[in-house]
Amino acid sequence: MPVLLFLTVIASVTLGVLAAYVAVICILNAFGRASQPETARPRLVLVPTQNHASGD
């Protein structure tokens, strides 16, 4: 009887861990990365210039 109870608990815990793993993977695939838009525009980047606005 204790062996049957032990195996049942181990199987239940294993099934729960696998279900949680699959759920997290599905959520990450659904919301993780947005698909690329059809017309990808270049990203705007702030770059410091060589022209300094001094008060002279």
DSSP file (Angstrom, degrees, kcal/mol; ACC not computed):
  #  RESIDUE AA STRUCTURE BP1 BP2  ACC     N-H-->O    O-->H-N    N-H-->O    O-->H-N    TCO  KAPPA ALPHA  PHI   PSI    X-CA   Y-CA   Z-CA
    1    1 A M     >        0   0    0      0, 0.0     4,-2.2     0, 0.0     5,-0.2   0.000 360.0 360.0 360.0 -45.4    0.0    0.0    0.0
    2    2 A P  H  >  +     0   0    0      0, 0.0     4,-2.5     0, 0.0     5,-0.2   0.865 360.0  52.9 -61.9 -33.7    2.7    2.6    0.8
    3    3 A V  H  > S+     0   0    0      2,-0.2     4,-2.6     1,-0.2     5,-0.2   0.916 108.7  49.0 -67.5 -41.5    4.4    1.9   -2.5
    4    4 A L  H  > S+     0   0    0      2,-0.2     4,-2.0     1,-0.2    -1,-0.2   0.902 112.9  47.6 -63.6 -41.2    1.2    2.5   -4.4
    5    5 A L  H  X S+     0   0    0     -4,-2.2     4,-2.3     2,-0.2    -2,-0.2   0.913 111.9  50.3 -65.0 -42.9    0.6    5.8   -2.5
    6    6 A F  H  X S+     0   0    0     -4,-2.5     4,-2.5     1,-0.2    -2,-0.2   0.922 111.4  47.5 -61.5 -45.6    4.2    6.9   -3.2
    7    7 A L  H  X S+     0   0    0     -4,-2.6     4,-2.4     1,-0.2    -1,-0.2   0.868 110.9  52.3 -65.5 -36.2    3.9    6.1   -6.9
    8    8 A T  H  X S+     0   0    0     -4,-2.0     4,-2.3    -5,-0.2    -1,-0.2   0.918 111.2  46.6 -65.0 -43.4    0.6    8.0   -7.1
    9    9 A V  H  X S+     0   0    0     -4,-2.3     4,-2.6     2,-0.2     5,-0.2   0.922 113.0  49.0 -65.0 -44.3    2.1   11.1   -5.5
   10   10 A I  H  X S+     0   0    0     -4,-2.5     4,-2.4     1,-0.2    -2,-0.2   0.916 112.5  48.2 -62.5 -42.5    5.2   11.0   -7.7
   11   11 A A  H  X S+     0   0    0     -4,-2.4     4,-2.5     2,-0.2    -1,-0.2   0.899 112.3  49.2 -65.0 -40.4    3.0   10.6  -10.8
   12   12 A S  H  X S+     0   0    0     -4,-2.3     4,-2.3     2,-0.2    -2,-0.2   0.921 112.6  46.5 -66.0 -43.9    0.7   13.5   -9.7
   13   13 A V  H  X S+     0   0    0     -4,-2.6     4,-2.5     2,-0.2    -2,-0.2   0.914 113.1  49.8 -64.6 -42.3    3.6   15.8   -9.0
   14   14 A T  H  X S+     0   0    0     -4,-2.4     4,-2.4    -5,-0.2    -2,-0.2   0.923 111.2  48.6 -62.7 -44.1    5.3   14.9  -12.3
   15   15 A L  H  X S+     0   0    0     -4,-2.5     4,-2.3     1,-0.2    -1,-0.2   0.891 111.7  50.2 -63.5 -39.3    2.1   15.6  -14.2
   16   16 A G  H  X S+     0   0    0     -4,-2.3     4,-2.2     2,-0.2    -2,-0.2   0.906 110.9  48.3 -65.7 -41.8    1.6   18.9  -12.5
   17   17 A V  H  X S+     0   0    0     -4,-2.5     4,-2.4     2,-0.2    -2,-0.2   0.917 112.9  48.0 -65.2 -43.2    5.2   20.0  -13.2
   18   18 A L  H  X S+     0   0    0     -4,-2.4     4,-2.5     2,-0.2    -2,-0.2   0.896 111.2  50.8 -65.0 -39.5    4.8   19.0  -16.9
   19   19 A A  H  X S+     0   0    0     -4,-2.3     4,-2.2     2,-0.2    -2,-0.2   0.906 111.6  47.6 -64.6 -41.1    1.5   20.8  -17.2
   20   20 A A  H  X S+     0   0    0     -4,-2.2     4,-2.4     2,-0.2    -2,-0.2   0.903 111.5  51.2 -65.7 -40.7    3.0   24.0  -15.7
   21   21 A Y  H  X S+     0   0    0     -4,-2.4     4,-2.3     1,-0.2    -2,-0.2   0.930 111.5  46.5 -61.7 -46.4    6.0   23.8  -18.0
   22   22 A V  H  X S+     0   0    0     -4,-2.5     4,-2.4     1,-0.2    -1,-0.2   0.895 111.9  51.7 -64.2 -39.9    3.7   23.4  -21.1
   23   23 A A  H  X S+     0   0    0     -4,-2.2     4,-2.3     2,-0.2    -2,-0.2   0.917 111.0  47.0 -64.2 -42.9    1.5   26.3  -19.9
   24   24 A V  H  X S+     0   0    0     -4,-2.4     4,-2.6     2,-0.2    -2,-0.2   0.914 112.3  49.9 -66.1 -42.1    4.5   28.6  -19.4
   25   25 A I  H  X S+     0   0    0     -4,-2.3     4,-2.2     1,-0.2    -2,-0.2   0.910 111.5  49.0 -63.0 -41.7    6.0   27.7  -22.8
   26   26 A C  H  X S+     0   0    0     -4,-2.4     4,-2.0     2,-0.2    -2,-0.2   0.904 111.8  48.7 -64.4 -41.3    2.6   28.3  -24.5
   27   27 A I  H  X S+     0   0    0     -4,-2.3     4,-2.6     2,-0.2     5,-0.3   0.919 111.7  49.2 -65.3 -42.8    2.2   31.7  -22.8
   28   28 A L  H  X S+     0   0    0     -4,-2.6     4,-2.1     1,-0.2     5,-0.4   0.886 112.3  48.2 -65.1 -37.8    5.8   32.7  -23.8
   29   29 A N  H  < S+     0   0    0     -4,-2.2     4,-0.3    -5,-0.2    -1,-0.2   0.857 114.5  46.7 -69.0 -34.0    5.2   31.7  -27.4
   30   30 A A  H  < S+     0   0    0     -4,-2.0    -2,-0.2    -5,-0.2    -1,-0.2   0.905 133.2  12.6 -74.7 -41.7    1.9   33.6  -27.5
   31   31 A F  H  < S+     0   0    0     -4,-2.6    -3,-0.2    -5,-0.2    -2,-0.2   0.462 105.2  87.7-117.0  -3.3    3.0   36.9  -25.9
   32   32 A G  S  < S+     0   0    0     -4,-2.1     2,-0.5    -5,-0.3    -3,-0.2   0.985  93.9  19.3 -67.1 -64.0    6.8   36.7  -25.9
   33   33 A R  S    S-     0   0    0     -5,-0.4    -1,-0.2    -4,-0.3     2,-0.2  -0.928  73.4-134.8-116.4 129.7    8.0   38.1  -29.2
   34   34 A A        -     0   0    0     -2,-0.5    -3,-0.1    -3,-0.1     2,-0.1  -0.535  32.5-107.3 -76.6 146.5    5.9   40.2  -31.5
   35   35 A S        -     0   0    0     -2,-0.2    -1,-0.1     1,-0.1     0, 0.0  -0.370  40.8 -94.9 -71.1 154.6    5.9   39.3  -35.1
   36   36 A Q        -     0   0    0      1,-0.1    -1,-0.1    -2,-0.1     4,-0.1  -0.483  41.8-116.5 -70.4 134.8    7.9   41.5  -37.5
   37   37 A P        -     0   0    0      0, 0.0     3,-0.3     0, 0.0    -1,-0.1  -0.310  21.9-115.8 -68.0 158.4    5.7   44.2  -39.2
   38   38 A E  S    S+     0   0    0      1,-0.3     2,-0.8     2,-0.0    -2,-0.1   0.919 110.1  39.7 -62.9 -44.7    5.4   44.0  -43.0
   39   39 A T  S    S-     0   0    0      2,-0.0     2,-0.6     0, 0.0    -1,-0.3  -0.828  83.3-160.8-108.1  94.1    7.1   47.3  -43.6
   40   40 A A        -     0   0    0     -2,-0.8     3,-0.0    -3,-0.3    -4,-0.0  -0.638   5.3-155.9 -79.7 118.2    9.9   47.4  -41.1
   41   41 A R        -     0   0    0     -2,-0.6     3,-0.1     1,-0.1     2,-0.1  -0.644  28.0 -98.6 -88.9 150.0   11.1   51.0  -40.5
   42   42 A P        -     0   0    0      0, 0.0     2,-0.2     0, 0.0    -1,-0.1  -0.390  44.3-105.7 -65.7 147.1   14.6   51.7  -39.3
   43   43 A R        -     0   0    0      1,-0.1     2,-0.5    -2,-0.1    -3,-0.0  -0.513  28.7-123.2 -74.6 138.8   14.8   52.3  -35.6
   44   44 A L        -     0   0    0     -2,-0.2     2,-0.4    -3,-0.1    -1,-0.1  -0.713  31.8-171.5 -83.7 129.2   15.4   55.9  -34.5
   45   45 A V        -     0   0    0     -2,-0.5     2,-0.6     2,-0.0     0, 0.0  -0.976  23.5-128.1-125.9 133.5   18.5   56.2  -32.4
   46   46 A L        -     0   0    0     -2,-0.4    -2,-0.0     2,-0.0     0, 0.0  -0.709  32.9-179.1 -81.1 121.3   19.7   59.3  -30.5
   47   47 A V        -     0   0    0     -2,-0.6     2,-0.1     0, 0.0    -2,-0.0  -0.981  27.5-121.5-124.1 128.1   23.3   59.9  -31.4
   48   48 A P        -     0   0    0      0, 0.0     2,-0.2     0, 0.0    -2,-0.0  -0.443  30.3-141.9 -67.7 141.1   25.3   62.8  -30.0
   49   49 A T        -     0   0    0      2,-0.2     0, 0.0    -2,-0.1     0, 0.0  -0.465  17.3-120.0 -97.5 172.5   26.7   65.2  -32.6
   50   50 A Q  S    S+     0   0    0     -2,-0.2     2,-0.8     2,-0.1    -1,-0.1   0.595  88.2  94.8 -85.7 -13.0   30.0   67.0  -32.8
   51   51 A N        -     0   0    0      2,-0.0     2,-0.4     3,-0.0    -2,-0.2  -0.720  62.3-163.3 -86.2 110.3   28.4   70.4  -32.9
   52   52 A H        -     0   0    0     -2,-0.8     2,-1.6     1,-0.0    -2,-0.1  -0.780  18.3-134.3 -96.4 136.1   28.3   71.7  -29.3
   53   53 A A        +     0   0    0     -2,-0.4     2,-0.2     2,-0.1    -2,-0.0  -0.600  39.9 166.5 -89.4  78.3   26.0   74.5  -28.4
   54   54 A S        -     0   0    0     -2,-1.6    -3,-0.0     1,-0.1     0, 0.0  -0.520  45.9-117.5 -86.8 162.9   28.4   76.6  -26.4
   55   55 A G              0   0    0      1,-0.2    -1,-0.1    -2,-0.2    -2,-0.1   0.270 360.0 360.0 -84.3  13.0   27.5   80.2  -25.6
   56   56 A D              0   0    0      0, 0.0    -1,-0.2     0, 0.0    -3,-0.0   0.493 360.0 360.0 -77.2 360.0   30.4   81.7  -27.5
